[in-house]
Amino acid sequence: MKIRKEDLERISDNPIELFYQGIKSPQTKSKYTRTLRRILCDILEDLLHGSFEQRAAELVYKARKDPNWIMTVLLTLSKKLQDRTQLDSSDPNYLNPESFDNFFKPLKKILEMNDVPIVWKRVYATFPERNNRSDSRGYTRAEIQKMLNFVNGPIDKAIILIAASSGIRAGGFNLKWEDVAPVYHINDTLLLEITESESQTAEIACGVLTVYKGTSEEYPAFITPEAYRAILDHRMSWIKDVGREPKPKDPLFKKSGPFIVPLGPDAIKARVEEVLKKAGIRTPLAKGRRRHNIPIMNGFRRFFNKTNKESLSKDSPLAALIKKEYMMAHTGLVKLDKNYFQTHLNELIEEYLEAVPNLTISDEERLRLDNQKKQEKINELEQKEIRIKNLENTVENLKNQAKSTENDILKVLDDFYKKKLKENDSKSKD
């Protein structure tokens, strides 16, 4: 491999290529591109010229040549956007302050990747105060139950149950069959692999998903036994469509039909939205409203986060909270947690299992799990009673043995003294 002079010129003269090189996530790349295109081709229509790529190059060229010009552009953009945040929320041009910085993220990325120095603190100082109060929320269990009554086949059911029980983002659904694995429960032991003989007594404790596999963002997510069984049902439908069993590298979710075409995050979101409309959960927005109070996919993530954190834990509150943050693909409570609070997969599984009954959607399944837990508690108490009874018997046996030993010792001593007395009497007569 060699780097030639023309390679250096090609990269240095292509600002948009450098912009793309600085973005790892395909979803982020798509989102940033849409926003940047809107800014360069619409908002800055009268300041720049040519195609999207040409406008990006012109922006970088002018910014390098005249730092005051680019700062004026950024501050003016901020002022224009601030004016929109002051409008009535029913106005079609109203901008939620929460979305304010979304306009500046792609601009910052393209300028930084092209080595254009900007005093961003000066720009950020002009941003409006965020309104932390929000009427947005996650789904309730009752709403998710209602969704399941309107699914279009096993694929929709699997998507909904995975989303609700794992809390993964929409981009995390880019899964392959090899990214799904069961966790078995045998005699209080958790196993990722079992033998054929063990399969007769093994139960599914939960499932493990490898999300964003092969990237720096890879992490393990977990699903309930209910969701894992939904995947198995979807697998049967997958086989029926394709005419063969899925290979490890095949996509977990694909478009309908015999061809293996992966179902992207936007398509998965569209399927869920269709279910929501059928269930009457996502109705047309009222006049003046711009957003629904439950995000389509993030509503599941919020349900998972709230339900998981409300579940009791056998661990200390702080340790449990850090582990629950790991399950959300967060760094923990603070950035240093990833370095200093190392945790094994089995520890996360054990923590997750405490929340499984609460994350299970079906009332019948939750009742079964509840009864199972009660039976386990009863069995545990019965075992304790048996152990106590055995200990009591052991103590009683030890007492009896001690008494018997004491009697034996007394008898030996009595015989000894009698013998001595007899010997002494004989000597006295002599």
BELHUQUI-V489588 format. One record per residue. N is the residue number from 1. RES is the residue in one letter. PSI is psi in radians with two decimals (999 if undefined). Layout:
BEGIN
N,RES,PSI  N,RES,PSI
END
This chain:
BEGIN
1,M,2.32  2,K,2.53  3,I,2.11  4,R,2.90  5,K,-0.70  6,E,-0.47  7,D,-0.74  8,L,-0.72  9,E,-0.69  10,R,-0.74  11,I,-0.79  12,S,-0.40  13,D,0.13  14,N,1.44  15,P,-0.63  16,I,-0.54  17,E,-0.70  18,L,-0.65  19,F,-0.80  20,Y,-0.59  21,Q,-0.44  22,G,0.05  23,I,2.12  24,K,-0.75  25,S,2.26  26,P,-0.63  27,Q,-0.73  28,T,-0.69  29,K,-0.79  30,S,-0.76  31,K,-0.80  32,Y,-0.66  33,T,-0.77  34,R,-0.80  35,T,-0.76  36,L,-0.68  37,R,-0.72  38,R,-0.72  39,I,-0.85  40,L,-0.69  41,C,-0.29  42,D,-1.14  43,I,-0.72  44,L,0.50  45,E,-0.69  46,D,-0.13  47,L,-0.41  48,L,2.91  49,H,2.73  50,G,-2.81  51,S,3.09  52,F,-0.82  53,E,-0.69  54,Q,-0.67  55,R,-0.67  56,A,-0.75  57,A,-0.69  58,E,-0.69  59,L,-0.83  60,V,-0.74  61,Y,-0.82  62,K,-0.66  63,A,-0.67  64,R,-0.72  65,K,-0.67  66,D,1.59  67,P,-0.56  68,N,-0.58  69,W,-0.85  70,I,-0.60  71,M,-0.68  72,T,-0.72  73,V,-0.81  74,L,-0.74  75,L,-0.64  76,T,-0.72  77,L,-0.75  78,S,-0.75  79,K,-0.78  80,K,-0.72  81,L,-0.66  82,Q,-0.69  83,D,-0.63  84,R,-0.54  85,T,-0.31  86,Q,-0.18  87,L,2.85  88,D,2.50  89,S,-0.32  90,S,-0.22  91,D,2.34  92,P,-0.36  93,N,0.04  94,Y,2.44  95,L,2.15  96,N,2.25  97,P,-0.45  98,E,-0.43  99,S,0.06  100,F,-0.90  101,D,-0.16  102,N,-0.45  103,F,-0.44  104,F,-0.35  105,K,-0.85  106,P,-0.57  107,L,-0.75  108,K,-0.70  109,K,-0.82  110,I,-0.60  111,L,-0.71  112,E,-0.73  113,M,-0.35  114,N,0.32  115,D,0.76  116,V,1.95  117,P,2.25  118,I,2.39  119,V,1.50  120,W,-0.43  121,K,-0.64  122,R,-0.66  123,V,-0.81  124,Y,-0.50  125,A,-0.32  126,T,-0.06  127,F,2.53  128,P,2.78  129,E,2.43  130,R,2.49  131,N,1.83  132,N,-0.28  133,R,2.31  134,S,2.51  135,D,0.10  136,S,2.65  137,R,3.11  138,G,3.01  139,Y,2.71  140,T,2.89  141,R,-0.68  142,A,-0.67  143,E,-0.67  144,I,-0.67  145,Q,-0.72  146,K,-0.67  147,M,-0.75  148,L,-0.30  149,N,-0.17  150,F,0.34  151,V,2.68  152,N,1.29  153,G,3.05  154,P,-0.49  155,I,-0.75  156,D,-0.71  157,K,-0.75  158,A,-0.76  159,I,-0.82  160,I,-0.78  161,L,-0.61  162,I,-0.83  163,A,-0.74  164,A,-0.61  165,S,-0.20  166,S,-0.49  167,G,0.29  168,I,2.69  169,R,2.92  170,A,-0.68  171,G,-0.35  172,G,-0.16  173,F,0.02  174,N,1.14  175,L,2.64  176,K,2.88  177,W,-0.54  178,E,-0.22  179,D,0.02  180,V,2.23  181,A,2.48  182,P,2.71  183,V,2.15  184,Y,2.70  185,H,2.03  186,I,2.01  187,N,0.98  188,D,0.27  189,T,2.36  190,L,2.27  191,L,2.44  192,L,-0.37  193,E,2.51  194,I,2.81  195,T,2.99  196,E,-0.65  197,S,-0.61  198,E,-0.41  199,S,-0.32  200,Q,-0.53  201,T,-0.16  202,A,2.52  203,E,2.63  204,I,2.05  205,A,-0.69  206,C,-3.05  207,G,2.72  208,V,2.29  209,L,2.38  210,T,1.80  211,V,2.45  212,Y,0.74  213,K,2.39  214,G,0.07  215,T,2.98  216,S,-0.25  217,E,0.09  218,E,2.40  219,Y,2.76  220,P,2.31  221,A,2.84  222,F,2.61  223,I,2.71  224,T,2.81  225,P,-0.61  226,E,-0.78  227,A,-0.65  228,Y,-0.71  229,R,-0.58  230,A,-0.61  231,I,-0.69  232,L,-0.67  233,D,-0.72  234,H,-0.59  235,R,-0.72  236,M,-0.71  237,S,-0.68  238,W,-0.80  239,I,-0.70  240,K,-0.68  241,D,-0.82  242,V,-0.53  243,G,0.20  244,R,2.93  245,E,2.59  246,P,2.48  247,K,2.78  248,P,-0.64  249,K,-0.07  250,D,2.58  251,P,2.46  252,L,-0.71  253,F,2.24  254,K,2.90  255,K,2.66  256,S,2.60  257,G,3.08  258,P,-0.25  259,F,2.48  260,I,1.52  261,V,2.02  262,P,2.53  263,L,1.94  264,G,2.95  265,P,-0.70  266,D,-0.66  267,A,-0.67  268,I,-0.74  269,K,-0.71  270,A,-0.67  271,R,-0.76  272,V,-0.70  273,E,-0.68  274,E,-0.72  275,V,-0.75  276,L,-0.69  277,K,-0.75  278,K,-0.64  279,A,-0.12  280,G,0.29  281,I,-0.56  282,R,1.65  283,T,2.86  284,P,2.52  285,L,2.47  286,A,2.75  287,K,2.28  288,G,-0.31  289,R,2.48  290,R,-0.31  291,R,2.62  292,H,2.69  293,N,-0.14  294,I,2.01  295,P,2.48  296,I,-0.99  297,M,-0.66  298,N,-0.33  299,G,-0.61  300,F,-0.72  301,R,-0.68  302,R,-0.68  303,F,-0.81  304,F,-0.84  305,N,-0.83  306,K,-0.83  307,T,-0.74  308,N,-0.76  309,K,-0.39  310,E,-0.24  311,S,2.46  312,L,2.73  313,S,2.62  314,K,-0.27  315,D,3.05  316,S,2.63  317,P,-0.72  318,L,-0.81  319,A,-0.71  320,A,-0.71  321,L,-0.69  322,I,-0.77  323,K,-0.68  324,K,-0.55  325,E,-0.68  326,Y,-0.66  327,M,-0.31  328,M,0.07  329,A,0.46  330,H,2.89  331,T,-0.21  332,G,-2.69  333,L,-0.60  334,V,2.83  335,K,-0.56  336,L,-0.23  337,D,-0.65  338,K,-0.55  339,N,-0.65  340,Y,-0.27  341,F,1.24  342,Q,2.42  343,T,2.49  344,H,2.74  345,L,-0.73  346,N,-0.58  347,E,-0.69  348,L,-0.68  349,I,-0.81  350,E,-0.66  351,E,-0.73  352,Y,-0.66  353,L,-0.49  354,E,-0.46  355,A,-0.14  356,V,-0.82  357,P,-0.65  358,N,-0.49  359,L,-0.18  360,T,2.32  361,I,-0.76  362,S,2.26  363,D,-0.70  364,E,-0.73  365,E,-0.69  366,R,-0.67  367,L,-0.71  368,R,-0.78  369,L,-0.68  370,D,-0.77  371,N,-0.64  372,Q,-0.74  373,K,-0.72  374,K,-0.73  375,Q,-0.70  376,E,-0.67  377,K,-0.73  378,I,-0.79  379,N,-0.69  380,E,-0.75  381,L,-0.68  382,E,-0.71  383,Q,-0.66  384,K,-0.73  385,E,-0.72  386,I,-0.75  387,R,-0.69  388,I,-0.76  389,K,-0.73  390,N,-0.70  391,L,-0.73  392,E,-0.73  393,N,-0.70  394,T,-0.78  395,V,-0.76  396,E,-0.72  397,N,-0.70  398,L,-0.67  399,K,-0.79  400,N,-0.72  401,Q,-0.71  402,A,-0.72  403,K,-0.76  404,S,-0.75  405,T,-0.70  406,E,-0.74  407,N,-0.70  408,D,-0.75  409,I,-0.74  410,L,-0.70  411,K,-0.73  412,V,-0.76  413,L,-0.70  414,D,-0.78  415,D,-0.68  416,F,-0.82  417,Y,-0.69  418,K,-0.71  419,K,-0.74  420,K,-0.73  421,L,-0.72  422,K,-0.72  423,E,-0.70  424,N,-0.69  425,D,-0.69  426,S,-0.73  427,K,-0.64  428,S,-0.71  429,K,-0.61  430,D,999
END
